[in-house]
Amino acid sequence: MTPSGRTAAAPATRRPGPGAALRWEMVKLAAQMRSRALLAAALIIPPVVVAVLNGQQQPPSDTIYGRLIHVSGYAMPLLMLAFAAQWVLPLLAAVVAGDIFASEDQHGTWKTILTRSVSRTHIFWAKTLTALAFNLLLLAVFAASTIVASLLIIGGQPLSGLSGQSIASADALRLVVAAWATAVPPMVGFTALALLLSARTRNPALGIAAPVVIGFAMQLLGSVGGLDLTRKLLLTTPFEAWHGLFAEQPFTGPLRTGLAVSAAWTLVCLAGAYLSLRRRDITGG
């Protein structure tokens, strides 16, 4: 009652928005031992690999920049990037994203989430942005650990470009960082693919393993001659776009194509994941 005798209106209850759902998903992910272990592995494993490869008498000369890993500390991160693109980066992209929707089915918690008065759209974008943010952080830690370890263990000697030109240390560092940055678009694409499989299959194992298998299949298909157009449309091809940065006359055509291809894969996969979540009955589990 107010002094005038009128009944005071009850304060309006605010419906939690997308920000609340996003904070909740980030808190859940931060509390998981798996996410902490992934970040720790991305930080600790690269220096170990760099030390082991540097200690080998015979470098892996049959791979790009493999023959130069004892000559310049800038060659090692490029070798690691080329190797990681084959299966490590697709796996890292899928570990969290491939489970983030399916785990709710596995534990039967969809009904609990929906009773928090947040829409499916809010939940979808909260989980999607959480997975994307974590995977980009994971990639940044992996790249930084690899580059720093290579420079500390091997040194910052000038690097030979793919055309045979000498690249000064400062320029080489800039190009190596740029090379790792080119992995962002396909990494986002594989994250979206894992999100789609997580939402569609409702199976965490498939959501995590299938993107890696698909990535392997793309690698094999890309190695087949006479399929140039098909190869450009594969999500694994943008991982190689950094090669043009190290030519004597740098070219960025593959970078632009890779960005467009990665964006197309991302949009299609996210649309499929969203529609899958919107259309199915999840109120029972």
C-alpha positions as CSV (number, residue, x, y, z in Angstrom):
1,M,0.0,0.0,0.0
2,T,1.1,3.5,-0.8
3,P,0.4,6.5,1.5
4,S,-2.5,7.4,-0.8
5,G,-4.1,4.0,-0.3
6,R,-3.2,2.6,-3.7
7,T,-1.6,-0.8,-4.1
8,A,2.0,-0.5,-5.4
9,A,2.6,-2.2,-8.7
10,A,4.8,-5.2,-8.5
11,P,8.2,-4.6,-10.1
12,A,8.5,-6.0,-13.6
13,T,10.6,-9.1,-13.8
14,R,13.2,-8.8,-16.5
15,R,13.6,-11.8,-18.7
16,P,17.2,-12.9,-18.9
17,G,18.6,-11.9,-22.3
18,P,21.3,-13.3,-24.5
19,G,24.0,-11.7,-22.3
20,A,22.9,-13.8,-19.3
21,A,22.9,-17.0,-21.4
22,L,26.4,-16.2,-22.8
23,R,27.8,-15.6,-19.3
24,W,26.3,-18.8,-18.1
25,E,27.9,-20.8,-21.0
26,M,31.3,-19.2,-20.4
27,V,31.1,-20.0,-16.7
28,K,30.2,-23.6,-17.5
29,L,33.1,-24.0,-20.0
30,A,35.6,-22.3,-17.6
31,A,34.7,-24.8,-14.9
32,Q,35.3,-27.8,-17.1
33,M,38.6,-29.7,-16.6
34,R,38.6,-30.5,-20.3
35,S,38.8,-26.9,-21.4
36,R,41.6,-26.2,-18.9
37,A,43.5,-29.2,-20.0
38,L,43.2,-28.1,-23.7
39,L,44.6,-24.7,-22.9
40,A,47.4,-26.2,-20.8
41,A,48.3,-28.6,-23.7
42,A,48.3,-25.8,-26.2
43,L,50.8,-24.0,-24.0
44,I,53.0,-26.9,-22.9
45,I,53.2,-29.3,-25.9
46,P,54.6,-26.9,-28.6
47,P,57.9,-26.3,-26.7
48,V,58.4,-30.0,-26.2
49,V,57.8,-30.7,-29.9
50,V,60.1,-27.9,-30.9
51,A,62.8,-29.2,-28.6
52,V,62.5,-32.7,-29.9
53,L,62.5,-31.7,-33.6
54,N,65.4,-29.4,-33.0
55,G,67.4,-32.2,-31.4
56,Q,66.9,-34.5,-34.4
57,Q,70.0,-34.8,-36.7
58,Q,67.8,-35.3,-39.8
59,P,65.2,-32.6,-40.2
60,P,61.9,-33.5,-42.0
61,S,63.1,-32.2,-45.3
62,D,60.2,-33.6,-47.3
63,T,57.8,-31.1,-45.7
64,I,57.5,-27.3,-46.3
65,Y,60.2,-25.5,-44.3
66,G,61.2,-28.8,-42.7
67,R,64.8,-28.6,-44.0
68,L,65.2,-25.1,-42.5
69,I,64.2,-25.8,-38.9
70,H,67.9,-25.9,-37.8
71,V,68.7,-22.7,-39.7
72,S,66.1,-20.3,-38.5
73,G,63.7,-20.2,-35.6
74,Y,61.0,-18.8,-37.9
75,A,60.9,-22.0,-40.0
76,M,59.8,-24.2,-37.1
77,P,56.4,-22.4,-36.5
78,L,55.6,-22.7,-40.2
79,L,56.4,-26.4,-40.2
80,M,54.2,-26.8,-37.1
81,L,51.4,-24.9,-38.8
82,A,51.5,-27.1,-41.9
83,F,51.5,-30.2,-39.7
84,A,48.7,-29.0,-37.4
85,A,46.4,-28.1,-40.3
86,Q,46.2,-31.7,-41.3
87,W,44.4,-32.9,-38.1
88,V,45.4,-31.0,-35.0
89,L,43.5,-27.8,-35.7
90,P,40.3,-29.6,-36.8
91,L,40.5,-31.6,-33.7
92,L,41.0,-28.6,-31.4
93,A,38.1,-26.9,-33.1
94,A,35.8,-29.9,-32.5
95,V,36.6,-30.9,-28.9
96,V,34.4,-28.2,-27.3
97,A,32.1,-27.3,-30.3
98,G,31.3,-30.9,-31.1
99,D,30.1,-31.5,-27.5
100,I,28.5,-28.2,-26.6
101,F,25.0,-29.0,-27.9
102,A,25.1,-32.8,-27.7
103,S,26.1,-32.8,-24.0
104,E,22.7,-31.3,-23.1
105,D,21.1,-34.3,-24.8
106,Q,23.4,-36.7,-23.2
107,H,22.7,-35.3,-19.7
108,G,19.0,-34.5,-20.3
109,T,19.4,-30.9,-19.3
110,W,17.6,-29.1,-22.2
111,K,14.4,-28.8,-20.2
112,T,16.4,-27.3,-17.3
113,I,18.0,-24.7,-19.6
114,L,14.6,-23.7,-21.2
115,T,13.0,-23.1,-17.8
116,R,15.4,-20.2,-17.3
117,S,13.2,-18.1,-19.5
118,V,15.7,-17.8,-22.3
119,S,14.8,-18.6,-25.9
120,R,16.3,-21.3,-28.0
121,T,17.9,-18.5,-30.1
122,H,19.6,-17.1,-27.0
123,I,20.9,-20.5,-26.1
124,F,22.1,-21.2,-29.7
125,W,24.1,-18.0,-29.9
126,A,25.4,-18.3,-26.4
127,K,26.8,-21.7,-27.1
128,T,28.1,-20.8,-30.5
129,L,29.9,-17.6,-29.3
130,T,31.3,-19.5,-26.4
131,A,32.7,-22.2,-28.6
132,L,34.1,-19.7,-31.1
133,A,35.7,-17.6,-28.4
134,F,37.3,-20.6,-26.8
135,N,38.7,-22.0,-30.0
136,L,40.2,-18.7,-31.1
137,L,41.8,-18.4,-27.7
138,L,43.1,-21.9,-28.0
139,L,44.6,-21.1,-31.5
140,A,46.2,-18.0,-30.1
141,V,47.8,-19.8,-27.2
142,F,49.0,-22.6,-29.5
143,A,50.5,-20.2,-32.0
144,A,52.2,-18.0,-29.4
145,S,53.7,-20.9,-27.6
146,T,55.0,-22.4,-30.8
147,I,56.6,-19.1,-32.0
148,V,58.1,-18.1,-28.7
149,A,59.5,-21.6,-28.1
150,S,61.0,-21.7,-31.6
151,L,62.7,-18.3,-31.1
152,L,64.1,-19.2,-27.7
153,I,65.3,-22.7,-28.6
154,I,66.6,-22.1,-32.2
155,G,67.0,-18.3,-32.5
156,G,65.8,-15.4,-34.6
157,Q,68.0,-15.9,-37.7
158,P,66.8,-14.5,-41.1
159,L,64.4,-16.8,-43.0
160,S,64.6,-18.0,-46.6
161,G,61.4,-17.3,-48.5
162,L,59.7,-19.8,-50.8
163,S,61.3,-18.0,-53.8
164,G,64.8,-18.3,-52.2
165,Q,64.9,-14.6,-51.0
166,S,66.2,-13.7,-47.6
167,I,63.7,-12.4,-45.1
168,A,65.0,-10.2,-42.3
169,S,64.2,-11.3,-38.7
170,A,61.7,-8.5,-38.1
171,D,59.8,-9.1,-41.3
172,A,60.0,-12.9,-40.8
173,L,58.3,-12.5,-37.4
174,R,55.5,-10.4,-38.9
175,L,55.0,-12.9,-41.6
176,V,55.0,-15.9,-39.3
177,V,52.3,-14.2,-37.1
178,A,50.3,-13.4,-40.2
179,A,50.6,-17.0,-41.4
180,W,49.1,-18.3,-38.1
181,A,46.4,-15.7,-38.4
182,T,45.3,-17.1,-41.7
183,A,44.3,-20.2,-39.8
184,V,41.5,-18.3,-38.1
185,P,38.9,-18.5,-41.0
186,P,39.1,-22.2,-41.5
187,M,39.3,-22.8,-37.7
188,V,36.0,-20.9,-37.4
189,G,34.6,-23.0,-40.3
190,F,35.5,-26.3,-38.6
191,T,34.0,-24.9,-35.3
192,A,30.7,-24.3,-37.2
193,L,30.9,-27.8,-38.7
194,A,31.4,-29.3,-35.3
195,L,28.5,-27.2,-33.9
196,L,26.3,-28.5,-36.8
197,L,27.2,-32.2,-36.1
198,S,26.7,-31.7,-32.3
199,A,23.2,-30.3,-32.9
200,R,22.2,-32.8,-35.5
201,T,23.6,-36.0,-34.1
202,R,23.1,-35.3,-30.4
203,N,26.1,-37.5,-29.9
204,P,29.3,-35.9,-28.4
205,A,31.6,-38.6,-29.8
206,L,30.4,-38.0,-33.3
207,G,30.4,-34.3,-32.9
208,I,34.1,-34.4,-31.9
209,A,35.4,-37.2,-34.2
210,A,33.4,-36.5,-37.4
211,P,35.0,-33.1,-38.1
212,V,38.5,-34.7,-37.9
213,V,37.5,-37.5,-40.2
214,I,35.9,-35.1,-42.6
215,G,39.1,-33.0,-42.5
216,F,41.2,-36.1,-43.4
217,A,38.9,-36.8,-46.3
218,M,39.2,-33.3,-47.5
219,Q,43.0,-33.5,-47.3
220,L,42.9,-36.7,-49.4
221,L,40.5,-35.2,-51.9
222,G,42.6,-32.1,-52.2
223,S,45.7,-34.1,-53.0
224,V,44.0,-35.7,-56.1
225,G,45.2,-34.0,-59.3
226,G,42.8,-32.5,-61.8
227,L,40.3,-31.3,-59.2
228,D,41.4,-27.7,-58.9
229,L,37.9,-26.2,-58.5
230,T,36.8,-28.8,-56.0
231,R,40.0,-28.3,-54.0
232,K,39.3,-24.5,-53.7
233,L,35.9,-25.3,-52.2
234,L,37.3,-27.6,-49.4
235,L,37.5,-26.2,-45.9
236,T,41.1,-27.6,-45.5
237,T,42.5,-25.6,-48.4
238,P,42.5,-22.2,-46.7
239,F,45.0,-23.6,-44.1
240,E,47.6,-23.4,-47.0
241,A,46.8,-19.9,-48.0
242,W,49.8,-18.5,-46.1
243,H,52.2,-19.8,-48.7
244,G,51.7,-16.8,-50.8
245,L,52.9,-14.5,-48.1
246,F,56.4,-16.0,-48.3
247,A,57.0,-15.6,-52.1
248,E,59.3,-12.9,-53.3
249,Q,56.3,-11.2,-54.9
250,P,53.6,-11.9,-52.3
251,F,50.2,-12.9,-53.6
252,T,47.0,-12.9,-51.6
253,G,44.5,-14.5,-54.0
254,P,44.4,-17.8,-52.0
255,L,43.8,-15.8,-48.9
256,R,40.8,-14.0,-50.3
257,T,39.4,-17.3,-51.7
258,G,40.0,-19.1,-48.5
259,L,38.2,-16.3,-46.5
260,A,35.2,-16.6,-48.8
261,V,35.1,-20.4,-48.7
262,S,35.5,-20.4,-44.9
263,A,32.7,-17.8,-44.6
264,A,30.4,-19.9,-46.8
265,W,31.1,-23.1,-44.8
266,T,30.5,-21.2,-41.5
267,L,27.2,-19.6,-42.6
268,V,25.8,-22.9,-44.0
269,C,26.8,-24.9,-41.0
270,L,25.5,-22.4,-38.4
271,A,22.2,-22.1,-40.3
272,G,21.9,-25.9,-40.3
273,A,22.7,-26.1,-36.6
274,Y,20.2,-23.3,-35.8
275,L,17.4,-24.9,-37.8
276,S,18.1,-28.3,-36.2
277,L,17.8,-26.8,-32.7
278,R,14.7,-24.8,-33.6
279,R,12.7,-27.6,-35.2
280,R,13.2,-30.5,-32.9
281,D,11.4,-31.3,-29.7
282,I,13.9,-30.9,-26.8
283,T,11.4,-30.2,-24.0
284,G,11.5,-33.8,-22.9
285,G,15.2,-34.2,-22.4
